[in-house]
Amino acid sequence: MPKTAVYQLETPTLANSPDMPYWLAVLAADIEEALAGLEAKGGFAKGVLANGTDINTIRTPGVYIVPTTAAAGTMLNWPASSPARAGALIVGKDAAASLTTHDVIAYTSTGTPTERYSRATASTTNTAWGPWSSSEWLKGLLNGSSTARVNVDTHRAVGAWTITSRTYVDGLPGTGPGLLENLVTPATGWAPQRFTERVSAGEVRVWVRFGTSTSGWAGIAWSQLGAPPSNPSTATSDVQVSDHAARVEVARARRGGGIGTGGKPVVMVRFDHGLSKFSSIVLPILRTYSLPATLNVNVDNMGLAPNGAGSITWAQVQDWNQYDGIEIANHGATHTDANTRASIYHEVVEGRRLLEAAMPRVAVETFHIHGSGNLIATDLPGDTGLNIGRTPSSFTESYAGKLVMAEHAVSDGKCGGFFVPLSGHPVVGQSHMSIDRDAAADTIAQVETAKALGRGVTIYLHPDLLDTTNTAEGYPYMTTAAFTEVCAYLAAERAAGRIMVMTAAGGAFADRSHDRRENLLAGSGLATTGTGTHTLLLHSRFGWAMGAAHELVVRAKASAATTLTLRVERSGDPASWLAERVHNVPGDNVERDYRLNITLPRDPSITQVTVKITGQSLTVVGPPVLAAI
């Protein structure tokens, strides 16, 4: 308290007042005597410390002022230095011994409490002070300096310190800045230490360790709370790996079980992105030959030039799926080699979910890895990545592989050979064969090999490479004419009963051991006459089939040229969902199969569709079929 204020309250007149109670008069006299003693010793208030003062040398009792932050920044061993704060130093000392105490009250602002620091020494040596301590838990910065490094292994003061730079701080886990917290029990030496590391604005890591020695934490390893296990095989927490089995069963049910081929081989045709040329070149050819296919899409890349630079909409892509039997597969959200858990999750999991969100009628069941898909989670110790799906363990052991399996029923990679057995069960990481650089004869030869083996083969190309040349290496890519020749060959072989053509997901469930296919038109009136209409109660009777590609096949002949119209529409509202194909039927009395490829909508709001088969002067041979492909 300032001396003038004391004298205003405690005056000799007041102490000698006859009206004052005796006990108060005695107290006033004692205070007056104490103040007189302080005055005789020069007073308790010692004034302002000079800039650059070493606080360790201040041993005379009294109150010392550091008036500004600028002055505080010059002081040596001033505790309120990071950031520098003005304040008062209160020194207490035992005159008969060397015990000295320091207490600092530091000014922060008018809106926040003061900071308080204390320490003591029993030595006459000014360098033998104990560490500063504070009743506040947050102590300030602990960044060290080039001349005074900090090692958190031996930093045992109780409290929390902000570490904004690790340049001069040793012993920390991780790589980022953060908050260090110590809690020490003096009597036992037991001491937990925690470091909360800031990785990014959206991610923190919490590290802990526990010591029992008074010397600190040297030699005690940090543990990360909530860290994925070091064994990547159990490291998937984003989704449930057991979901894969359920997804496989749902996909199988959509196709009525295994799709019987009766021993025929299966060709699966796949296209990787390049939506612009797919729309203008590929799709019209597929329609000409009534061929289904699989289109791999990157959900984040619709704005790229090969995908139409925004001119192609999600509604269009959904229409290809619904009215042309084009399966939409997840090809990774960005088609990049993601290398953290978060980015891999986006690539694999959100890559699929966002496709379905953009196209509510489409079921995305298949993941096709791209050529840069190593997908190693560098923030997961021991993760070896998907490695383009080269081995089954790539899918069962890696972080990315487990996400692929958990989120999809069918997975593509580079496991084994190109010609897969048709067992009715998906082959994990089944291989695919590029035809980007093929002439038509090259592709046809590969299909002939699949025929000879009685197996399945996936052929794929990049639509944006059609009719172009690799200028760096000087070789041409497949031409539109060659691709058309391949499609004509596939249609002819299918018509001759020597192969079946399916989507990637459909082919994954193809079974050469039987010829049974679930016909959604079985038992309909169409089975007798082959013409007319039939309504399918999708949601109530065929809900299990919704989301899978199907082909409507009608075998017919005519003695005079005519047309056959195959049509599937939303009952009562064809404007909202309609697939139709008008076929020219030659008047040669030759039986032929006529097709309409569709995908039954995943959207449960479409509860009924009507199948219409109409034509004049023709004969329908056998019952029509609506079955999965």
N, C-alpha and C positions, 0 to 999 in steps of 0.2 A: 504494500500500500504506500503511495507517495507520502513523504514526510509531512508536507503541508496539510494533507487531509487528516493525518493523525492529530496534529496540533490543533486543528479546528475542532476536533471532537474531544480531545483529552487535554484540557488546560488546567494550570495550577488553580485558577479561580474555581473551576468545576470540582477539582479534587478536594478543595478546602471548603466547599459549600456546606453550610450547616444543615441544609435540607436534604443532602445526599445520604442514602443509607450507608451504614458502616462498611458492609461488604463491598459495595460499589466504590466507595472511597479508597479502600485498600487496593482493589484491582486497578483503579485509575493511577494510583501512586506507583504500583509495580510496572505498569506500562510506561509511565513517564520515566521511571528509572532505567528501563530497558532501552528506551529511545535515546536517553542521554548517553548510555554506554555505547550505542552504535555511533552516535555523533562523535564521541570521543575517539572512536576507531576509524573515523573517516566515513561512516554511513554504509548501509547495506547496498544501496544502488551504486554500481560501479561505472555506469556510463556505457558508451558505445565502444565496441571492439574495433580495432583498426583492421582495415582490409588485409587479408593474407595471414591473419592470426592463426597459429596452430592451437586448436582447442585443447590438445593434450597438455599444454603448458599452463593452462589456467587452473591454479590451485588455491587462490585466495578466496575465501567465502564472500558471497555477494551475488548480485544480479547484474548480468552483462547483456547488452542489447546488440543484436545484429539487425540493423534497421531496414534493409532492403534486400530484394532477391539478388540484385547485382553484388551487394556486399557478401551475401551468403555464398555466392558462387566463387568467391576468392578464398573462403576459409578452408583450412585444412582440418580434416577429421570432424567436420560439421555433419551431423547425422541427416539433417533435412537438406540433402544436396542433390537429389535426383527425383524431381526437379528441385532446384534451389529455392529455399523458402526463408523469409525473414523470421526472426523470433527472439526469444530470450533464453539465456543460459543461467541457471541457478546453481551455484557451487556451494556445497557444504563440506566442512572439514573439521576433524577432531584436532584441536590444537595440541593435544598431548601425544598424538600419533600421526601416522601418515595416511589414514583412511580418508579418502576424498570421494564425494559423490558429484555427479553431473546430471542435471535434469534440464531438458530442452523443451520449451513450448514453442511450436512453429506455427506461424500464421498461414492459413490456406486461402480462404476467401471469406467474404461476409456471409455467404450462404452455406458454408460447410464447416464442420468442427475443426478445431485445432489438432495438430499432430503432436504427440508427446513421446519423448525418448529418454531413457535412463541408462546409466552405467556407473561403475565404481572401480576404485583401485585401492589396494592396501599397500602399494609400493611407492617408494619415493621416486621411482623411475617414471618419467613421463610417457614412456613408450609401453608401459605394462598395464594399460587400461583393459578392462574387460570389454566385451562387445556391447554395442548399443542394443537395447531392447525397447519394445514399445508395447503398450497395452492394446494398441490397434492391431488387428490381425493383418491388414494389408500394410506392408512396410515400405513400398516404393519400388524403384528400379534396382535390378541386380545384374547389370551388364558388364561389370568389371572394366578394366582398361588395359592398355598395352603394358603398363608398369605394375598393375595389380590384378592379375587374372583371378577368377573365381572358380573354385572346384566344388561342385555341389555335393561331392562325396563327403566333404568335411565341413560343409556349411550347415551347422546344426542349430542356428538361432531359430527360435519358434516364430512362425508367422508365414505370410505369403508375400512373394516378390514377383513383380512383373519383369519378364526377360524379353525385351524387344529385339535384342541382337545377341547372337550366340558366339560372336567373334572371339570374345575373351572369357567365355564361360565353358568349363569342361565338365564332363560327366553326365550330360543330359542325354536322354533317349530321343529317338526321332531325328528330325531335321529342321523343324520349324520353331518359331518363337512360342512363348506361352507363359503360364503362371506356375511358379514353384511354391509348394506348401510344405512346411515342416511342422511336425508335432512331436516334441521330445519330452519324455518322462525322466526328470533328472535322477530320481532315486534308483531307477532300474536301468537306464540307458536305452530302454525300448523306444523306438522312434520310427513311425511310419512317415514316408515321404511320397508326395504326389506331384506329378507334372502334367498339366493340361496343355497339350500342344495344339496350336492353331495350324491346321493343314490348309484350309481355305475358308471362304466365307460360309460354306455349307458343310464343313467337315471339321471335327476335332477328334483327337485321340487322347485318351487318358491313360497315363502310365503310373504304376505304383511299385514301391518296394518297402521292405520292413527290416530295420536293423535292430540289433540288441547290444551293440558295442558303443561305448562312449566315444570311440574314435571316429564314428561316422558310418558311412555306407559303402566304403571301398570294397570292391569284390562282390557286391550284391547286385545281381542282375535286375533290370527293370522288367515288369510284366505289363502288357497292354490289356486294359480291361475291355472286354467285348471283342477282342481280336479274333479273326477267323483262325481255326486250328491250323497248325503247321502242316497237317496232312490235308492236301487239297481235296481228297476224296470225301471229306466230311465238311467241306468249306462252304457249301451253298446254303445260305440262310434266306436269300431273297425269295425263293419259291421252293415248293416241296418237290423233291426229286421223285417221290412216289406218284406225282401227278402223271408221269409218263405212261404208266400202265393204264390209268383211267382214260387218258387221251387216245391211246391205241384202241381201247375197247369202244370208245365213242365213234372213232373213225371207222372201225370195222362194222359197227352197227349201222352207220350211215350207208354202207354198201351191202347191207343184208348179210353180213358175214364175208367169208372169203369168196372172191369172184372166180367162179370156175371158168377155165379156158379150154377144158377138154384136151389138154396136151398141147395146145397152140402156144407159140412164143408170144411175147408181148413187147411192143415198141412204145416207149414213152418219149414224147417230144417236148423239149423244154427250151425256153427262150429267156435270156438274161437281159433284163431292163431294155433300154433302147425303144421306149414306147412310141416314139414318133414313127420310126420305120415299121415297128410292129403293126401300128394302126394302118399305115398307108400301103404297105407291101405284104407283110406276112399274113395278117388276118384275112384279107380277101382270098388269098390262096387256100388257107385252111377252110374257109367257108365253101369254096368251090368243091373241095374234096371231102367235106363233112368230117374233118379231123379235129379231135379234141387236143388240147395241149396244156402245158403249165407255163405260166409267165412269172418270172421272178421279179419282185418289185422292192425298191428301197424307199421306204416311206418318207425320208427326209429329202429325197433327190428329185422330186417332181419338177422343180424349177430349172433343172439342168437342160441344156440344149438337146441332147439325145433323147430326152423324155418329153420334148415339146416346149420346153421353157415356159411352162405354165399354160399352154394352149390345150393340153389334155387334162381333163378333170377327173376327179375320183368317181363321179357319176358315170363317166364313159367306161372307166376300167371296171366298175361294178357291172355295167351292162355286158361287157365281154364275158365276164364270169357267168352271168345269169342266162344270157341268150345265145351264147356260143360254146358253152362248156369249157371255158378257159379257166383252169385252176389258178388262183393267185397264191403264190408262195412267198414266204419271208426270205429275203436275200440280205438281211442286215439293214438296220435303219439308215446307215450312211455309206455302206460299201467301203469302210475304212478298217484298218487294223487296230481296233480299240485295244488299249493296254492298261486300263484300270478297271476295278470292279464296277464302278459307276458307269463308265463308258461302255463296257461289255454288256452290262445289264440293259442299257439303252439299245445297244446294237441288236441283242438277241430277244429280250423279253418285250421291251417297248416297241421294237421293230415289228413284232407280230400284233401286239395289242392295238397299236395305233392304226395298223392297216384295217383291222376289224372295226375300229371306231370310225374310220373314214368311210367304210363300206359296210353298213349294218347288215346287208343281206349275204355277205361273203363269210365263209368259214375258212380261216387260214390254218392249215394243219401241217404244212411242210416247211422245213428249213433247208435251204440250199446254200451251202457255204460258198463264199466268193474266193477268188484266187489270192487275196491278201489276208485271208482270215486266220492268222495265227492266234490272235486273241489271247495273249499271255497277260494275266493280271499281275503286273509288276508290283502292286501293293499287297500281294498275297504270297508270303514266303513259300517257295517250293512249287508254285504253280508252273506247269509246263505248257499250258495253253491248248487250244483246240488243234493247232498245227494242221489246219486245212482238213481235219478229220481223217488223218492217215491210218489210224488204227482204232479198233473198238475202244481201247483205253482212253483215247482222246476224248471220247464222249462220256466215259464213266468215271474218269479221274480228274479231269481239269474243271476249273470253275466255269468256263464258257461252255464246255461240253455238257455239264450237268444242267446248266440253264437251257441249253438246246433240248435236251431230253425231257426236262420237266415241262417245257412250254409247247412242245410239238409232238405229234404222233409219228411223223415221218422225218427222217434226217438224211441228208446227203453229204457225202465226203469223198474220200479217196481210199476207202477200205477195199482190199481185195481186187478182183478183176472187174471188167466191164459187163460181163454176162452173169446175171444174178439168178439164183434159183427162184422158182415161182412156187413158194411153199404156203402162201396165204398169210405170211407174217412179214412185216417190214424188216428189211436188212438195215441194221444200224450203220449209217455212214456209207450207204451204197454208192458205188462209183458211177461216173457219167462219162460220155465220150464226146469230145468236141468235134464238130464238123465245120468249124469256121473256115478252115483252109481246104476243105474237101471239094473234089469234083463230085458230081452226082454218083458216078460209078463207085467211088470210094465209100460213100455212105451206104449205098445199096449192098456192097460187099459185106459190110459189118452186120447189116440186118440179116443177110443170108447166113452168116455165121451163127447168129442168135437162133435162126430157124433150125439150123442143123443140130444145135445143142438143145433146143427146146427150152430156152431160157429167156429172160428179159433183158432188154438193153435200153439205156437212156441216151438219146442223142440230143445235143444242145448246140445252139449257136447264139451269137450276139447280133440282133437285127441291125444295129447301127454299123456293123462291119460289112453288111451285104453290098456287093458291087464296089468295094473299095480295095486299095492295095496298101500293104505295109511298106511304106516308102523307105523306112530304115533298113529293112532286110530284103526288100524287093520281091516279095511274093504276094499273089492276089488272094483275096478272100472269096468265099463262095458267092456265086452270082445268083440273081433272082431266077434266072432260067434254070440253073442247076437245082436250086431249092424247089422250084415248081416240079421238076422231073422227079425229085425224091418224093414229094407229096403224091404225085400221080402213081408212083410205084407202090407206096404204102396203101393207098386206096384200092389199087388193083389186087394186091396181095390179101388185103382184108376181105374184099369182095369174093375172092377165090377160096376163102376159108382157111388160109395158111397162116395168118397172123391176127392178133388183136391190137388195136391202138388205144391207149389209155392215157390219162393224166398221171403225174408222178404219184399222187396219193392213191389213185385207183390201182395202178400197177403194183404198188407196195403190198396190196392185199390179193393180188392175182394168185390163183391156185391151179396148177396144171394137173392136179391129181383127180379132178372131177370137172363136170361141165355145168353144175348148177349155178344159176344166176337168179337173184331175187327179182322177179318181174312184178312191178307195182300195178300192172294191168291184169294180172291173173284173176280170172273169175269175172271180168267185166263183160258187158255185152259186146264189146269190140272183138272178142275172141271168136265169135260166130261169123259175123258178116265182114269184120275188118274195116267197116266204115261207120261213121256216126260220131257220137260224143260220149265221153265218160268223165264224171267228176271225181277227183281224188280229194278226200277229206284229209288234207296234209297233217294238220296239227293233231287231230284226234286219232288218226289211224296210221299215219306214216311219219310221225314226228321224228322217229329215229333216222329217217332218210334225209331230213332237211339239212342242207349244207354241202351235199356231195354232188359231183357232176354225174349226169345220167344221159343216156342216149335213147331216144324214141326211134325204134327200128320197125319199119313196115316192109314186108316182102310182097311185091306186087308185079303184075305183068299186064300188058294190054295188046290187043290185036290192032289197034289204031292209035296213033300218037295222041297223048292226052296229058293231063297234069295231075299231080297228087299233092295235096296241101297237108302239111303236118303243122299243127298249131297247139300250143299250150298257153293258157291265159289264166289270169286271176279271175275266179268265178265272180261274175257280177260287176267287175271293174277292170276290163282288159286294158284300159288306158294306163293303169299303174303297173302292170306286169304282163308282158306279152312276148312270146317267142314264136316265130313262124318261119317255115321254109316251104317254098313251092318248087317241086321237082318236075322236070319234064320226063315223061315216061314214053319211051319209044314204042311204036306199034309193031314190035317184032315177036311178041308172045314169049319173050325171055324173062324168066324170073330174076329180079334184082332186089337188093336191099336198099331202102331209102331211109335217110337218117335226119334227125333233128337233135343237135346236142344242146343240152341245157344244164343248169345247176339249180337244183331245188333251193329256194331261198332259205337262208338261216333265220331270217326275220320271222318270228312266230305270229306276227300280225297278219301275214298272208296265210289264212287257214285253209283255203280251198283253191285248187286249180282245176281247170277243165281241159281235157285232152280232146282235140278234134282231128279227125282223119276224114278228109273229103276228097272225092275225085269222081270223074265220069268215065264210064266205059272202060273200067279196069277191073282186074281180079286181084284181091288180096289173098295171098297164100299163107295160111297159118295165122296164129294169133299175133298181134302186135306185141312188142316188148318195150318196156320202159325199165331199164336196168342200169346199174352204176358202171361207170367207166373210170 
